[in-house]
Amino acid sequence: MASCELPLARAAAPASSRRIPAWTLALPPVAALGVFFLHPLALVLWQSVSPSGGGHGFSAYTEVFTQAAFRDALRNTVLIAAGATAGALLLGFALALVIAFVPFPGGKAIGRFVDVFLSFPSFLITLALLFVYGTAGMANGVWTGVTGAASGPFDFLHTPWGVLLAEITYFTPFVMRPLLGAFSQLDTAQLDVAASLGARAPRIVRQVILPEALPALAAGGSLVLVMCLNEFGIVLFTGAKGVTTLPVLVYGKAVLEGDWTGACVVAVVNVALSLALYGLYRTITTRMEGARRARA
């Protein structure tokens, strides 16, 4: 037996010695990440501490932070992102409930359309709203045609409310998608038992469906919040006067003013804000998952 096993062991030895180390497989994606993401980010960070006058320091941060335009942009960014996220969560939860639990013709087709909607660019939704509610849109056209007035009453798309409506319209499907996935895994027997015990629809939603949907709501809401913080196309295409967000301020400083250092400072603040919110999301979801496992 030993004479038969020895050649096999010798034959297997060269194959194991030629095996590629596992860490080398990670080199291509790490290199691509470094070249296409980390390196440009490092350049932006370096430029933010390299004022045009020469030298290095945080004087550019002090200058930008003291500007009223930056404070207004920061406030607008946070308020619009928070409002759009809250609106998308409420509307997305309501629509996902109807699609998942209220049988009606075409429900499955609408659920599949949500997936298609996610691929639409944000400016396309804004243009659609302009065609409907713009100054020369269909709604104002119908109003002037019926009443004979010189202009219609709908003139809110160029205000913060118009930006808020456009972002809620565009980002609601990003909340609906994880909710529909969570609802598809929900045991409908729990709903039947609750209904047989006399619980009405609002109580079933509050005590049975909502606890199961909280992780999906947290995932969808955090995604929408981060995307709203970095949204540029919707604000630009609505043409909202006096509504400047951090991404729009980066564009204005870099392209219109030629202040690359100031633009990099605002970009770093925007990235830091997004990373902070992502860290908060991870903390909340980890605690929620731990509490859920403890209950189970």
MARPATI-249790 format. One record per residue (C-alpha): residue number from 1; residue in three letters; y, x, z. Coordinates in Angstrom, 2 decimals, always signed. Layout:
REM residues N
{NUM; 'Ala'; {Y; X; Z}};
...
This chain:
REM residues 296
{1; 'Met'; {+0.00; +0.00; +0.00}};
{2; 'Ala'; {+2.45; +2.81; +0.81}};
{3; 'Ser'; {+1.91; +4.39; -2.60}};
{4; 'Cys'; {+2.78; +1.09; -4.27}};
{5; 'Glu'; {+5.92; +0.42; -2.19}};
{6; 'Leu'; {+7.45; +3.88; -2.54}};
{7; 'Pro'; {+8.19; +3.70; -6.30}};
{8; 'Leu'; {+9.74; +0.28; -5.85}};
{9; 'Ala'; {+12.04; +1.59; -3.14}};
{10; 'Arg'; {+13.04; +4.53; -5.27}};
{11; 'Ala'; {+13.74; +2.26; -8.24}};
{12; 'Ala'; {+15.93; -0.04; -6.15}};
{13; 'Ala'; {+17.99; +2.81; -4.69}};
{14; 'Pro'; {+20.00; +3.69; -7.86}};
{15; 'Ala'; {+20.86; +0.01; -8.44}};
{16; 'Ser'; {+22.33; -0.37; -4.96}};
{17; 'Ser'; {+24.27; +2.88; -5.30}};
{18; 'Arg'; {+25.88; +1.64; -8.52}};
{19; 'Arg'; {+27.03; -1.62; -6.97}};
{20; 'Ile'; {+30.82; -2.21; -7.30}};
{21; 'Pro'; {+32.59; -2.41; -3.92}};
{22; 'Ala'; {+33.75; -5.92; -3.10}};
{23; 'Trp'; {+37.34; -4.83; -2.39}};
{24; 'Thr'; {+37.81; -3.64; -5.97}};
{25; 'Leu'; {+37.42; -7.23; -7.21}};
{26; 'Ala'; {+40.58; -8.16; -5.32}};
{27; 'Leu'; {+42.68; -5.48; -7.03}};
{28; 'Pro'; {+43.52; -7.41; -10.27}};
{29; 'Pro'; {+44.86; -10.59; -8.56}};
{30; 'Val'; {+46.69; -8.54; -5.92}};
{31; 'Ala'; {+48.25; -6.36; -8.63}};
{32; 'Ala'; {+49.29; -9.44; -10.62}};
{33; 'Leu'; {+50.78; -11.02; -7.48}};
{34; 'Gly'; {+52.70; -7.85; -6.73}};
{35; 'Val'; {+54.07; -7.41; -10.24}};
{36; 'Phe'; {+55.03; -11.00; -11.02}};
{37; 'Phe'; {+56.02; -12.32; -7.58}};
{38; 'Leu'; {+56.42; -9.77; -4.79}};
{39; 'His'; {+58.31; -7.21; -6.89}};
{40; 'Pro'; {+60.99; -9.68; -8.13}};
{41; 'Leu'; {+61.29; -11.08; -4.61}};
{42; 'Ala'; {+61.77; -7.58; -3.24}};
{43; 'Leu'; {+64.47; -6.93; -5.86}};
{44; 'Val'; {+66.31; -10.11; -4.82}};
{45; 'Leu'; {+66.10; -9.08; -1.16}};
{46; 'Trp'; {+67.32; -5.56; -1.98}};
{47; 'Gln'; {+70.21; -6.86; -4.05}};
{48; 'Ser'; {+71.28; -9.16; -1.22}};
{49; 'Val'; {+71.87; -6.13; +1.04}};
{50; 'Ser'; {+73.49; -4.06; -1.74}};
{51; 'Pro'; {+77.12; -5.20; -2.07}};
{52; 'Ser'; {+78.96; -4.54; -5.30}};
{53; 'Gly'; {+81.29; -2.14; -3.48}};
{54; 'Gly'; {+78.42; +0.25; -2.82}};
{55; 'Gly'; {+76.28; +1.08; +0.16}};
{56; 'His'; {+73.88; -1.19; +1.96}};
{57; 'Gly'; {+74.38; -3.71; +4.71}};
{58; 'Phe'; {+74.67; -7.37; +5.59}};
{59; 'Ser'; {+78.32; -7.80; +4.73}};
{60; 'Ala'; {+77.39; -10.04; +1.79}};
{61; 'Tyr'; {+75.54; -12.37; +4.18}};
{62; 'Thr'; {+78.60; -12.58; +6.43}};
{63; 'Glu'; {+80.82; -13.31; +3.45}};
{64; 'Val'; {+78.54; -16.04; +2.06}};
{65; 'Phe'; {+77.91; -17.67; +5.45}};
{66; 'Thr'; {+81.63; -18.06; +6.05}};
{67; 'Gln'; {+82.19; -19.90; +2.77}};
{68; 'Ala'; {+82.60; -23.68; +2.96}};
{69; 'Ala'; {+80.69; -24.06; -0.32}};
{70; 'Phe'; {+77.59; -22.49; +1.23}};
{71; 'Arg'; {+77.75; -24.67; +4.33}};
{72; 'Asp'; {+78.17; -27.79; +2.19}};
{73; 'Ala'; {+75.26; -26.76; -0.05}};
{74; 'Leu'; {+73.03; -26.09; +2.95}};
{75; 'Arg'; {+73.89; -29.46; +4.48}};
{76; 'Asn'; {+73.36; -31.31; +1.19}};
{77; 'Thr'; {+70.04; -29.54; +0.61}};
{78; 'Val'; {+68.64; -30.43; +4.03}};
{79; 'Leu'; {+69.92; -34.03; +4.07}};
{80; 'Ile'; {+68.78; -34.86; +0.53}};
{81; 'Ala'; {+65.40; -33.19; +1.05}};
{82; 'Ala'; {+64.82; -35.00; +4.34}};
{83; 'Gly'; {+65.93; -38.36; +2.92}};
{84; 'Ala'; {+63.87; -37.98; -0.24}};
{85; 'Thr'; {+60.81; -36.96; +1.78}};
{86; 'Ala'; {+61.14; -39.94; +4.12}};
{87; 'Gly'; {+61.60; -42.32; +1.19}};
{88; 'Ala'; {+58.66; -40.84; -0.73}};
{89; 'Leu'; {+56.43; -41.10; +2.35}};
{90; 'Leu'; {+57.27; -44.76; +2.97}};
{91; 'Leu'; {+57.06; -45.81; -0.69}};
{92; 'Gly'; {+54.00; -43.66; -1.42}};
{93; 'Phe'; {+52.11; -45.01; +1.60}};
{94; 'Ala'; {+52.89; -48.61; +0.66}};
{95; 'Leu'; {+51.91; -48.15; -2.99}};
{96; 'Ala'; {+48.74; -46.23; -2.11}};
{97; 'Leu'; {+47.72; -49.03; +0.26}};
{98; 'Val'; {+48.13; -51.63; -2.49}};
{99; 'Ile'; {+46.26; -49.58; -5.10}};
{100; 'Ala'; {+43.40; -48.66; -2.74}};
{101; 'Phe'; {+42.82; -51.88; -0.81}};
{102; 'Val'; {+44.33; -54.77; -2.79}};
{103; 'Pro'; {+42.14; -55.63; -5.78}};
{104; 'Phe'; {+44.16; -56.50; -8.87}};
{105; 'Pro'; {+43.68; -56.00; -12.62}};
{106; 'Gly'; {+44.66; -52.52; -13.75}};
{107; 'Gly'; {+44.53; -50.96; -10.29}};
{108; 'Lys'; {+42.26; -48.09; -11.40}};
{109; 'Ala'; {+44.42; -47.44; -14.45}};
{110; 'Ile'; {+47.51; -47.15; -12.23}};
{111; 'Gly'; {+45.63; -44.76; -9.95}};
{112; 'Arg'; {+44.81; -42.56; -12.94}};
{113; 'Phe'; {+48.41; -42.78; -14.16}};
{114; 'Val'; {+49.50; -41.19; -10.88}};
{115; 'Asp'; {+47.63; -38.05; -11.91}};
{116; 'Val'; {+49.38; -38.06; -15.29}};
{117; 'Phe'; {+52.77; -38.62; -13.65}};
{118; 'Leu'; {+52.39; -35.38; -11.70}};
{119; 'Ser'; {+52.63; -33.42; -14.94}};
{120; 'Phe'; {+56.00; -34.92; -15.94}};
{121; 'Pro'; {+59.06; -32.64; -15.66}};
{122; 'Ser'; {+61.65; -33.75; -13.16}};
{123; 'Phe'; {+64.50; -33.94; -15.69}};
{124; 'Leu'; {+62.52; -36.49; -17.71}};
{125; 'Ile'; {+62.55; -38.93; -14.80}};
{126; 'Thr'; {+66.27; -38.32; -14.32}};
{127; 'Leu'; {+66.96; -39.07; -17.99}};
{128; 'Ala'; {+64.94; -42.27; -17.71}};
{129; 'Leu'; {+67.06; -43.38; -14.75}};
{130; 'Leu'; {+70.21; -42.53; -16.71}};
{131; 'Phe'; {+69.03; -44.74; -19.56}};
{132; 'Val'; {+68.49; -47.61; -17.11}};
{133; 'Tyr'; {+71.29; -47.23; -14.53}};
{134; 'Gly'; {+73.76; -44.91; -16.27}};
{135; 'Thr'; {+77.29; -45.91; -17.18}};
{136; 'Ala'; {+76.11; -46.83; -20.67}};
{137; 'Gly'; {+72.59; -47.74; -19.53}};
{138; 'Met'; {+70.60; -50.91; -20.03}};
{139; 'Ala'; {+71.46; -52.48; -16.68}};
{140; 'Asn'; {+75.21; -52.15; -17.26}};
{141; 'Gly'; {+74.74; -53.29; -20.86}};
{142; 'Val'; {+73.03; -56.49; -19.74}};
{143; 'Trp'; {+75.75; -57.09; -17.12}};
{144; 'Thr'; {+78.63; -56.65; -19.56}};
{145; 'Gly'; {+76.84; -58.76; -22.18}};
{146; 'Val'; {+76.32; -61.66; -19.77}};
{147; 'Thr'; {+79.62; -61.55; -17.88}};
{148; 'Gly'; {+81.91; -60.13; -20.56}};
{149; 'Ala'; {+83.22; -57.50; -18.12}};
{150; 'Ala'; {+84.56; -54.21; -19.42}};
{151; 'Ser'; {+82.09; -52.19; -17.35}};
{152; 'Gly'; {+78.98; -52.73; -15.28}};
{153; 'Pro'; {+78.57; -52.42; -11.51}};
{154; 'Phe'; {+75.96; -49.65; -11.59}};
{155; 'Asp'; {+77.67; -46.31; -11.14}};
{156; 'Phe'; {+75.75; -44.53; -8.39}};
{157; 'Leu'; {+73.66; -41.97; -10.27}};
{158; 'His'; {+76.52; -39.46; -10.11}};
{159; 'Thr'; {+76.57; -39.66; -6.31}};
{160; 'Pro'; {+74.23; -38.33; -3.61}};
{161; 'Trp'; {+72.51; -41.73; -3.65}};
{162; 'Gly'; {+71.64; -41.22; -7.30}};
{163; 'Val'; {+70.12; -37.83; -6.56}};
{164; 'Leu'; {+68.19; -39.37; -3.66}};
{165; 'Leu'; {+66.85; -42.20; -5.85}};
{166; 'Ala'; {+65.79; -39.77; -8.59}};
{167; 'Glu'; {+63.98; -37.48; -6.16}};
{168; 'Ile'; {+62.19; -40.37; -4.43}};
{169; 'Thr'; {+61.11; -41.72; -7.82}};
{170; 'Tyr'; {+59.82; -38.36; -8.97}};
{171; 'Phe'; {+58.16; -37.13; -5.78}};
{172; 'Thr'; {+56.49; -40.35; -4.58}};
{173; 'Pro'; {+53.31; -39.70; -6.66}};
{174; 'Phe'; {+52.96; -36.32; -4.89}};
{175; 'Val'; {+52.49; -38.32; -1.69}};
{176; 'Met'; {+50.26; -40.93; -3.29}};
{177; 'Arg'; {+47.75; -38.46; -4.70}};
{178; 'Pro'; {+46.42; -37.08; -1.37}};
{179; 'Leu'; {+46.63; -40.55; +0.17}};
{180; 'Leu'; {+44.49; -42.09; -2.56}};
{181; 'Gly'; {+41.96; -39.30; -2.03}};
{182; 'Ala'; {+41.89; -39.97; +1.71}};
{183; 'Phe'; {+41.59; -43.73; +1.23}};
{184; 'Ser'; {+38.66; -43.27; -1.17}};
{185; 'Gln'; {+36.71; -41.55; +1.64}};
{186; 'Leu'; {+37.55; -44.16; +4.27}};
{187; 'Asp'; {+34.56; -46.16; +5.51}};
{188; 'Thr'; {+35.35; -49.75; +4.53}};
{189; 'Ala'; {+32.94; -50.97; +7.20}};
{190; 'Gln'; {+35.61; -50.14; +9.78}};
{191; 'Leu'; {+38.02; -52.49; +8.00}};
{192; 'Asp'; {+35.41; -55.24; +7.85}};
{193; 'Val'; {+34.63; -54.91; +11.55}};
{194; 'Ala'; {+38.33; -54.98; +12.47}};
{195; 'Ala'; {+38.89; -58.06; +10.31}};
{196; 'Ser'; {+35.85; -59.82; +11.79}};
{197; 'Leu'; {+37.26; -59.21; +15.28}};
{198; 'Gly'; {+40.44; -61.05; +14.32}};
{199; 'Ala'; {+42.75; -58.12; +13.57}};
{200; 'Arg'; {+45.43; -58.91; +11.00}};
{201; 'Ala'; {+46.43; -56.65; +8.14}};
{202; 'Pro'; {+49.38; -54.92; +9.91}};
{203; 'Arg'; {+47.21; -54.07; +12.91}};
{204; 'Ile'; {+44.39; -52.79; +10.70}};
{205; 'Val'; {+46.84; -50.56; +8.86}};
{206; 'Arg'; {+48.37; -49.29; +12.10}};
{207; 'Gln'; {+45.20; -48.68; +14.10}};
{208; 'Val'; {+42.51; -47.97; +11.48}};
{209; 'Ile'; {+44.04; -46.75; +8.22}};
{210; 'Leu'; {+47.08; -44.84; +9.45}};
{211; 'Pro'; {+45.19; -42.45; +11.79}};
{212; 'Glu'; {+42.89; -41.50; +8.93}};
{213; 'Ala'; {+45.83; -41.06; +6.57}};
{214; 'Leu'; {+47.93; -38.81; +8.82}};
{215; 'Pro'; {+46.55; -35.47; +7.46}};
{216; 'Ala'; {+47.14; -36.63; +3.87}};
{217; 'Leu'; {+50.63; -37.84; +4.80}};
{218; 'Ala'; {+51.39; -34.48; +6.41}};
{219; 'Ala'; {+50.13; -32.59; +3.36}};
{220; 'Gly'; {+52.02; -34.76; +0.86}};
{221; 'Gly'; {+55.18; -34.89; +2.96}};
{222; 'Ser'; {+55.33; -31.13; +3.47}};
{223; 'Leu'; {+54.78; -30.52; -0.24}};
{224; 'Val'; {+57.55; -32.95; -1.16}};
{225; 'Leu'; {+59.92; -31.47; +1.42}};
{226; 'Val'; {+59.48; -27.93; +0.11}};
{227; 'Met'; {+59.82; -29.07; -3.50}};
{228; 'Cys'; {+62.97; -31.06; -2.71}};
{229; 'Leu'; {+64.50; -28.02; -1.05}};
{230; 'Asn'; {+64.03; -26.07; -4.27}};
{231; 'Glu'; {+64.78; -28.87; -6.77}};
{232; 'Phe'; {+67.30; -27.91; -9.43}};
{233; 'Gly'; {+66.73; -30.06; -12.52}};
{234; 'Ile'; {+67.33; -33.46; -10.91}};
{235; 'Val'; {+70.65; -32.43; -9.33}};
{236; 'Leu'; {+71.78; -30.82; -12.58}};
{237; 'Phe'; {+70.85; -33.70; -14.90}};
{238; 'Thr'; {+72.31; -36.43; -12.71}};
{239; 'Gly'; {+75.65; -34.62; -12.89}};
{240; 'Ala'; {+76.44; -35.70; -9.35}};
{241; 'Lys'; {+80.00; -34.68; -8.54}};
{242; 'Gly'; {+80.42; -32.75; -5.33}};
{243; 'Val'; {+76.65; -32.60; -4.75}};
{244; 'Thr'; {+75.82; -28.91; -4.62}};
{245; 'Thr'; {+72.48; -27.78; -3.22}};
{246; 'Leu'; {+71.27; -24.25; -2.58}};
{247; 'Pro'; {+69.48; -23.89; -5.96}};
{248; 'Val'; {+72.58; -25.18; -7.76}};
{249; 'Leu'; {+74.73; -22.75; -5.76}};
{250; 'Val'; {+72.46; -19.87; -6.82}};
{251; 'Tyr'; {+72.95; -20.91; -10.45}};
{252; 'Gly'; {+76.70; -21.22; -10.02}};
{253; 'Lys'; {+77.14; -17.84; -8.36}};
{254; 'Ala'; {+74.86; -15.98; -10.75}};
{255; 'Val'; {+75.71; -17.57; -14.11}};
{256; 'Leu'; {+79.19; -19.05; -13.70}};
{257; 'Glu'; {+80.78; -16.58; -11.28}};
{258; 'Gly'; {+78.76; -13.44; -12.00}};
{259; 'Asp'; {+78.33; -12.85; -8.25}};
{260; 'Trp'; {+74.74; -11.58; -8.29}};
{261; 'Thr'; {+74.80; -10.32; -4.71}};
{262; 'Gly'; {+76.03; -13.68; -3.40}};
{263; 'Ala'; {+73.42; -15.48; -5.52}};
{264; 'Cys'; {+70.68; -13.29; -4.06}};
{265; 'Val'; {+71.91; -14.02; -0.53}};
{266; 'Val'; {+71.69; -17.78; -1.13}};
{267; 'Ala'; {+68.26; -17.34; -2.75}};
{268; 'Val'; {+66.98; -15.42; +0.27}};
{269; 'Val'; {+68.24; -18.18; +2.58}};
{270; 'Asn'; {+66.50; -20.78; +0.41}};
{271; 'Val'; {+63.22; -18.85; +0.46}};
{272; 'Ala'; {+63.45; -18.31; +4.22}};
{273; 'Leu'; {+64.06; -22.04; +4.75}};
{274; 'Ser'; {+61.05; -22.92; +2.61}};
{275; 'Leu'; {+58.80; -20.44; +4.43}};
{276; 'Ala'; {+59.95; -21.75; +7.81}};
{277; 'Leu'; {+59.10; -25.31; +6.81}};
{278; 'Tyr'; {+55.74; -24.19; +5.45}};
{279; 'Gly'; {+54.99; -22.46; +8.76}};
{280; 'Leu'; {+55.97; -25.63; +10.61}};
{281; 'Tyr'; {+53.67; -27.65; +8.36}};
{282; 'Arg'; {+50.74; -25.29; +9.03}};
{283; 'Thr'; {+51.33; -25.51; +12.77}};
{284; 'Ile'; {+51.48; -29.31; +12.74}};
{285; 'Thr'; {+48.40; -29.72; +10.53}};
{286; 'Thr'; {+46.40; -27.25; +12.64}};
{287; 'Arg'; {+47.22; -29.18; +15.81}};
{288; 'Met'; {+46.44; -32.49; +14.13}};
{289; 'Glu'; {+43.10; -31.20; +12.89}};
{290; 'Gly'; {+42.28; -29.86; +16.36}};
{291; 'Ala'; {+43.14; -33.21; +17.97}};
{292; 'Arg'; {+41.07; -35.03; +15.36}};
{293; 'Arg'; {+38.05; -32.85; +16.03}};
{294; 'Ala'; {+38.49; -33.32; +19.77}};
{295; 'Arg'; {+38.42; -37.10; +19.34}};
{296; 'Ala'; {+35.34; -36.83; +17.14}};
